[in-house]
Amino acid sequence: MMNYMRDGGITMWILLVAAIGTAIFAATRPRSERPGILLGGTVASLLLGLLGVSLGLLAVSKHYAQFPDKVAAIGLGLGELSNNGTFAVLLAALLGIASIVTRRRLAS
């Protein structure tokens, strides 16, 4: 797991802090506000994941020429930057499900 986080770069940690912060913030707000806060965290996770993937693509495109095997460098770089996308989708799914559950509990 630590390799997964390390390979994804700083954006992975920003994603994690933002998701935990969203959950804590939602838990401290009135029940009626929680679904919206969690939904906002879902969108923020997806945007941060897109930012991480974009920054990773930029880094790969700028630095692949420094490696003797350019194709392997591109493959490794793409594999590492994809961690941002998969982690963002995982966190967005968790926050989105939490938003749906809290909204349904309010309705009942």
N, CA, C and O atoms as a DFTB+ gen file, in Angstrom:
432 C
 N C O
     1  1       0.822      -1.196       0.000
     2  2       0.000       0.000       0.000
     3  2       0.870       1.266       0.000
     4  3       0.548       2.248      -0.668
     5  1       1.963       1.229       0.749
     6  2       2.833       2.403       0.788
     7  2       3.484       2.653      -0.578
     8  3       3.668       3.806      -0.969
     9  1       3.829       1.596      -1.300
    10  2       4.372       1.777      -2.647
    11  2       3.322       2.404      -3.557
    12  3       3.635       3.262      -4.382
    13  1       2.095       1.976      -3.403
    14  2       0.980       2.530      -4.179
    15  2       0.866       4.029      -3.930
    16  3       0.726       4.806      -4.875
    17  1       0.924       4.436      -2.672
    18  2       0.830       5.847      -2.323
    19  2       2.079       6.611      -2.777
    20  3       1.968       7.706      -3.329
    21  1       3.234       6.053      -2.553
    22  2       4.480       6.718      -2.924
    23  2       4.572       6.895      -4.441
    24  3       4.940       7.965      -4.926
    25  1       4.241       5.853      -5.174
    26  2       4.333       5.920      -6.626
    27  2       3.352       6.936      -7.218
    28  3       3.625       7.531      -8.260
    29  1       2.221       7.131      -6.557
    30  2       1.234       8.092      -7.048
    31  2       1.638       9.537      -6.823
    32  3       1.125      10.436      -7.489
    33  1       2.543       9.767      -5.898
    34  2       3.028      11.130      -5.667
    35  2       2.232      11.882      -4.611
    36  3       1.389      11.315      -3.916
    37  1       2.520      13.156      -4.511
    38  2       1.940      14.007      -3.471
    39  2       0.422      14.120      -3.601
    40  3      -0.275      14.304      -2.603
    41  1      -0.084      14.012      -4.805
    42  2      -1.527      14.136      -4.998
    43  2      -2.290      13.030      -4.281
    44  3      -3.432      13.232      -3.866
    45  1      -1.676      11.881      -4.135
    46  2      -2.318      10.777      -3.413
    47  2      -2.578      11.184      -1.964
    48  3      -3.645      10.910      -1.414
    49  1      -1.604      11.832      -1.363
    50  2      -1.746      12.251       0.032
    51  2      -2.749      13.386       0.159
    52  3      -3.499      13.451       1.133
    53  1      -2.764      14.281      -0.826
    54  2      -3.763      15.349      -0.829
    55  2      -5.160      14.748      -0.940
    56  3      -6.082      15.191      -0.255
    57  1      -5.319      13.751      -1.791
    58  2      -6.599      13.054      -1.923
    59  2      -7.036      12.443      -0.600
    60  3      -8.190      12.589      -0.195
    61  1      -6.125      11.767       0.068
    62  2      -6.439      11.121       1.336
    63  2      -6.837      12.141       2.396
    64  3      -7.830      11.953       3.099
    65  1      -6.075      13.208       2.513
    66  2      -6.376      14.246       3.504
    67  2      -7.717      14.911       3.186
    68  3      -8.506      15.176       4.094
    69  1      -7.977      15.179       1.920
    70  2      -9.242      15.806       1.534
    71  2     -10.434      14.896       1.847
    72  3     -11.468      15.371       2.314
    73  1     -10.296      13.609       1.595
    74  2     -11.393      12.674       1.869
    75  2     -11.649      12.551       3.374
    76  3     -12.796      12.569       3.823
    77  1     -10.577      12.428       4.135
    78  2     -10.742      12.329       5.592
    79  2     -11.301      13.640       6.134
    80  3     -12.178      13.634       6.998
    81  1     -10.793      14.764       5.627
    82  2     -11.313      16.063       6.049
    83  2     -12.784      16.237       5.720
    84  3     -13.542      16.790       6.517
    85  1     -13.189      15.765       4.549
    86  2     -14.601      15.833       4.164
    87  2     -15.465      15.018       5.121
    88  3     -16.519      15.477       5.559
    89  1     -15.019      13.820       5.439
    90  2     -15.784      12.959       6.349
    91  2     -15.882      13.588       7.741
    92  3     -16.948      13.563       8.357
    93  1     -14.791      14.143       8.232
    94  2     -14.814      14.780       9.555
    95  2     -15.709      16.012       9.533
    96  3     -16.507      16.226      10.446
    97  1     -15.575      16.818       8.491
    98  2     -16.408      18.016       8.385
    99  2     -17.888      17.649       8.314
   100  3     -18.719      18.279       8.969
   101  1     -18.216      16.633       7.523
   102  2     -19.617      16.200       7.412
   103  2     -20.137      15.685       8.748
   104  3     -21.292      15.928       9.096
   105  1     -19.302      14.980       9.493
   106  2     -19.733      14.422      10.777
   107  2     -19.997      15.506      11.822
   108  3     -20.767      15.295      12.759
   109  1     -19.359      16.660      11.659
   110  2     -19.528      17.727      12.648
   111  2     -20.623      18.714      12.273
   112  3     -20.927      19.619      13.050
   113  1     -21.210      18.560      11.117
   114  2     -22.272      19.461      10.666
   115  2     -23.640      18.861      10.979
   116  3     -23.741      17.669      11.269
   117  1     -24.690      19.676      10.924
   118  2     -26.043      19.137      11.140
   119  2     -26.368      18.056      10.106
   120  3     -25.858      18.067       8.986
   121  1     -27.224      17.134      10.512
   122  2     -27.564      15.987       9.647
   123  2     -28.050      16.409       8.266
   124  3     -27.743      15.747       7.275
   125  1     -28.795      17.491       8.190
   126  2     -29.358      17.909       6.903
   127  2     -28.287      18.376       5.916
   128  3     -28.517      18.357       4.707
   129  1     -27.128      18.791       6.412
   130  2     -26.059      19.274       5.540
   131  2     -25.102      18.168       5.091
   132  3     -24.348      18.363       4.137
   133  1     -25.120      17.050       5.738
   134  2     -24.140      15.990       5.479
   135  2     -24.148      15.451       4.052
   136  3     -23.080      15.296       3.461
   137  1     -25.327      15.156       3.474
   138  2     -25.277      14.620       2.099
   139  2     -24.612      15.565       1.107
   140  3     -23.858      15.120       0.241
   141  1     -24.878      16.852       1.221
   142  2     -24.274      17.823       0.310
   143  2     -22.776      17.938       0.497
   144  3     -22.032      18.061      -0.476
   145  1     -22.330      17.898       1.744
   146  2     -20.893      17.966       2.017
   147  2     -20.199      16.736       1.449
   148  3     -19.142      16.846       0.827
   149  1     -20.784      15.580       1.657
   150  2     -20.190      14.346       1.136
   151  2     -20.188      14.328      -0.395
   152  3     -19.250      13.829      -1.016
   153  1     -21.239      14.871      -0.991
   154  2     -21.277      14.973      -2.447
   155  2     -20.193      15.917      -2.946
   156  3     -19.551      15.644      -3.960
   157  1     -19.983      17.021      -2.244
   158  2     -18.894      17.930      -2.593
   159  2     -17.543      17.245      -2.489
   160  3     -16.668      17.471      -3.325
   161  1     -17.363      16.408      -1.472
   162  2     -16.125      15.650      -1.323
   163  2     -15.933      14.656      -2.454
   164  3     -14.808      14.394      -2.878
   165  1     -17.037      14.102      -2.942
   166  2     -16.981      13.182      -4.084
   167  2     -16.437      13.899      -5.318
   168  3     -15.535      13.407      -5.995
   169  1     -17.002      15.063      -5.591
   170  2     -16.554      15.848      -6.748
   171  2     -15.099      16.284      -6.565
   172  3     -14.306      16.220      -7.504
   173  1     -14.753      16.724      -5.358
   174  2     -13.380      17.146      -5.090
   175  2     -12.390      15.993      -5.299
   176  3     -11.296      16.198      -5.825
   177  1     -12.775      14.794      -4.890
   178  2     -11.899      13.631      -5.089
   179  2     -11.659      13.375      -6.567
   180  3     -10.531      13.104      -6.979
   181  1     -12.702      13.458      -7.355
   182  2     -12.547      13.233      -8.797
   183  2     -11.680      14.318      -9.440
   184  3     -10.849      14.026     -10.300
   185  1     -11.879      15.568      -9.020
   186  2     -11.070      16.653      -9.571
   187  2      -9.605      16.530      -9.158
   188  3      -8.707      16.756      -9.970
   189  1      -9.365      16.175      -7.904
   190  2      -7.987      15.983      -7.454
   191  2      -7.328      14.793      -8.157
   192  3      -6.136      14.831      -8.462
   193  1      -8.098      13.748      -8.410
   194  2      -7.568      12.606      -9.157
   195  2      -7.202      12.993     -10.576
   196  3      -6.168      12.573     -11.096
   197  1      -8.046      13.788     -11.197
   198  2      -7.748      14.273     -12.547
   199  2      -6.506      15.159     -12.538
   200  3      -5.685      15.091     -13.452
   201  1      -6.370      15.985     -11.510
   202  2      -5.175      16.799     -11.371
   203  2      -3.930      15.921     -11.242
   204  3      -2.910      16.191     -11.876
   205  1      -4.014      14.878     -10.427
   206  2      -2.880      13.979     -10.253
   207  2      -2.490      13.265     -11.538
   208  3      -1.307      13.132     -11.850
   209  1      -3.488      12.809     -12.277
   210  2      -3.210      12.143     -13.554
   211  2      -2.583      13.139     -14.529
   212  3      -1.630      12.807     -15.234
   213  1      -3.117      14.352     -14.565
   214  2      -2.585      15.369     -15.475
   215  2      -1.153      15.738     -15.130
   216  3      -0.304      15.841     -16.016
   217  1      -0.880      15.938     -13.841
   218  2       0.491      16.256     -13.430
   219  2       1.438      15.090     -13.717
   220  3       2.597      15.297     -14.077
   221  1       0.937      13.865     -13.556
   222  2       1.752      12.697     -13.871
   223  2       2.071      12.609     -15.351
   224  3       3.198      12.289     -15.730
   225  1       1.079      12.891     -16.192
   226  2       1.316      12.889     -17.637
   227  2       2.331      13.958     -18.025
   228  3       3.187      13.737     -18.881
   229  1       2.224      15.102     -17.391
   230  2       3.172      16.172     -17.655
   231  2       4.592      15.756     -17.259
   232  3       5.544      15.991     -18.004
   233  1       4.727      15.144     -16.094
   234  2       6.047      14.698     -15.629
   235  2       6.628      13.635     -16.557
   236  3       7.815      13.669     -16.879
   237  1       5.794      12.695     -16.983
   238  2       6.275      11.643     -17.890
   239  2       6.728      12.253     -19.215
   240  3       7.780      11.891     -19.744
   241  1       5.930      13.178     -19.746
   242  2       6.285      13.752     -21.044
   243  2       7.548      14.603     -20.981
   244  3       8.256      14.727     -21.981
   245  1       7.839      15.186     -19.829
   246  2       9.028      16.021     -19.706
   247  2      10.301      15.224     -19.424
   248  3      11.396      15.675     -19.762
   249  1      10.174      14.052     -18.813
   250  2      11.365      13.372     -18.312
   251  2      11.664      12.009     -18.941
   252  3      12.697      11.417     -18.629
   253  1      10.812      11.502     -19.802
   254  2      11.066      10.155     -20.337
   255  2      12.337      10.091     -21.170
   256  3      12.963       9.037     -21.269
   257  1      12.715      11.197     -21.762
   258  2      13.902      11.201     -22.623
   259  2      15.201      11.010     -21.844
   260  3      16.235      10.707     -22.439
   261  1      15.163      11.181     -20.533
   262  2      16.360      11.026     -19.704
   263  2      16.733       9.561     -19.483
   264  3      17.830       9.263     -19.011
   265  1      15.827       8.650     -19.820
   266  2      16.043       7.237     -19.546
   267  2      16.553       6.521     -20.790
   268  3      16.185       6.878     -21.909
   269  1      17.404       5.506     -20.595
   270  2      17.926       4.789     -21.767
   271  2      16.828       4.033     -22.523
   272  3      16.830       4.007     -23.754
   273  1      15.899       3.426     -21.799
   274  2      14.783       2.718     -22.437
   275  2      13.543       3.598     -22.319
   276  3      12.829       3.554     -21.317
   277  1      13.302       4.383     -23.335
   278  2      12.228       5.376     -23.289
   279  2      10.842       4.749     -23.192
   280  3       9.972       5.271     -22.496
   281  1      10.638       3.650     -23.876
   282  2       9.335       2.979     -23.844
   283  2       9.052       2.439     -22.440
   284  3       7.934       2.560     -21.939
   285  1      10.053       1.851     -21.818
   286  2       9.877       1.351     -20.450
   287  2       9.619       2.499     -19.485
   288  3       8.813       2.361     -18.565
   289  1      10.284       3.622     -19.681
   290  2      10.072       4.784     -18.814
   291  2       8.646       5.304     -18.949
   292  3       8.013       5.657     -17.954
   293  1       8.143       5.351     -20.175
   294  2       6.767       5.799     -20.393
   295  2       5.784       4.820     -19.747
   296  3       4.826       5.235     -19.094
   297  1       6.024       3.536     -19.931
   298  2       5.145       2.533     -19.321
   299  2       5.137       2.608     -17.809
   300  3       4.076       2.545     -17.187
   301  1       6.302       2.742     -17.217
   302  2       6.390       2.852     -15.759
   303  2       5.713       4.127     -15.278
   304  3       4.989       4.113     -14.282
   305  1       5.946       5.221     -15.977
   306  2       5.328       6.490     -15.597
   307  2       3.815       6.448     -15.678
   308  3       3.127       6.936     -14.781
   309  1       3.295       5.868     -16.747
   310  2       1.838       5.758     -16.886
   311  2       1.242       4.858     -15.808
   312  3       0.151       5.120     -15.302
   313  1       1.959       3.807     -15.465
   314  2       1.488       2.923     -14.403
   315  2       1.430       3.632     -13.060
   316  3       0.489       3.441     -12.289
   317  1       2.431       4.446     -12.784
   318  2       2.458       5.159     -11.512
   319  2       1.396       6.251     -11.452
   320  3       0.749       6.428     -10.420
   321  1       1.210       6.978     -12.537
   322  2       0.229       8.051     -12.492
   323  2      -1.202       7.519     -12.489
   324  3      -2.121       8.221     -12.067
   325  1      -1.397       6.298     -12.950
   326  2      -2.744       5.721     -12.899
   327  2      -3.201       5.470     -11.461
   328  3      -4.397       5.339     -11.201
   329  1      -2.250       5.404     -10.530
   330  2      -2.623       5.254      -9.118
   331  2      -3.509       6.407      -8.663
   332  3      -4.422       6.204      -7.863
   333  1      -3.254       7.606      -9.159
   334  2      -4.082       8.758      -8.800
   335  2      -5.525       8.553      -9.237
   336  3      -6.460       8.839      -8.489
   337  1      -5.692       8.059     -10.444
   338  2      -7.047       7.831     -10.942
   339  2      -7.786       6.758     -10.174
   340  3      -8.952       6.936      -9.821
   341  1      -7.119       5.645      -9.911
   342  2      -7.804       4.562      -9.204
   343  2      -8.115       4.948      -7.762
   344  3      -9.181       4.605      -7.249
   345  1      -7.208       5.650      -7.106
   346  2      -7.445       6.065      -5.720
   347  2      -8.552       7.107      -5.654
   348  3      -9.384       7.074      -4.747
   349  1      -8.567       8.034      -6.609
   350  2      -9.617       9.050      -6.641
   351  2     -10.990       8.419      -6.847
   352  3     -11.958       8.820      -6.201
   353  1     -11.082       7.448      -7.729
   354  2     -12.361       6.782      -7.977
   355  2     -12.807       6.001      -6.745
   356  3     -13.992       5.997      -6.413
   357  1     -11.879       5.346      -6.072
   358  2     -12.213       4.623      -4.842
   359  2     -12.758       5.576      -3.778
   360  3     -13.799       5.309      -3.177
   361  1     -12.060       6.677      -3.548
   362  2     -12.509       7.638      -2.540
   363  2     -13.829       8.290      -2.949
   364  3     -14.708       8.492      -2.110
   365  1     -13.971       8.619      -4.226
   366  2     -15.226       9.213      -4.707
   367  2     -16.383       8.241      -4.533
   368  3     -17.487       8.647      -4.170
   369  1     -16.141       6.972      -4.786
   370  2     -17.203       5.970      -4.603
   371  2     -17.599       5.873      -3.134
   372  3     -18.787       5.818      -2.815
   373  1     -16.624       5.851      -2.246
   374  2     -16.931       5.776      -0.815
   375  2     -17.706       7.004      -0.344
   376  3     -18.705       6.877       0.363
   377  1     -17.247       8.190      -0.735
   378  2     -17.941       9.405      -0.326
   379  2     -19.312       9.508      -0.992
   380  3     -20.266       9.976      -0.372
   381  1     -19.416       9.080      -2.239
   382  2     -20.706       9.101      -2.928
   383  2     -21.711       8.164      -2.294
   384  3     -22.881       8.513      -2.140
   385  1     -21.263       6.978      -1.926
   386  2     -22.160       6.028      -1.244
   387  2     -22.582       6.594       0.101
   388  3     -23.745       6.480       0.490
   389  1     -21.637       7.205       0.814
   390  2     -21.979       7.815       2.101
   391  2     -22.999       8.931       1.918
   392  3     -23.895       9.093       2.746
   393  1     -22.871       9.696       0.850
   394  2     -23.826      10.756       0.564
   395  2     -25.224      10.191       0.294
   396  3     -26.220      10.712       0.796
   397  1     -25.284       9.136      -0.492
   398  2     -26.575       8.507      -0.803
   399  2     -27.215       7.931       0.459
   400  3     -28.411       8.108       0.691
   401  1     -26.424       7.249       1.261
   402  2     -26.947       6.642       2.493
   403  2     -27.469       7.715       3.444
   404  3     -28.555       7.574       4.006
   405  1     -26.697       8.786       3.624
   406  2     -27.161       9.833       4.556
   407  2     -28.398      10.540       4.019
   408  3     -29.271      10.926       4.796
   409  1     -28.486      10.716       2.720
   410  2     -29.684      11.353       2.145
   411  2     -30.912      10.461       2.337
   412  3     -31.998      10.947       2.652
   413  1     -30.731       9.161       2.145
   414  2     -31.869       8.241       2.332
   415  2     -32.312       8.170       3.780
   416  3     -33.503       8.049       4.065
   417  1     -31.349       8.245       4.701
   418  2     -31.714       8.235       6.123
   419  2     -32.478       9.486       6.506
   420  3     -33.356       9.433       7.368
   421  1     -32.162      10.612       5.881
   422  2     -32.903      11.828       6.154
   423  2     -34.334      11.728       5.645
   424  3     -35.263      12.239       6.271
   425  1     -34.506      11.066       4.505
   426  2     -35.829      10.959       3.891
   427  2     -36.748      10.011       4.670
   428  3     -37.971      10.137       4.604
   429  1     -36.163       9.074       5.400
   430  2     -37.032       8.115       6.089
   431  2     -37.316       8.508       7.523
   432  3     -38.032       7.797       8.227
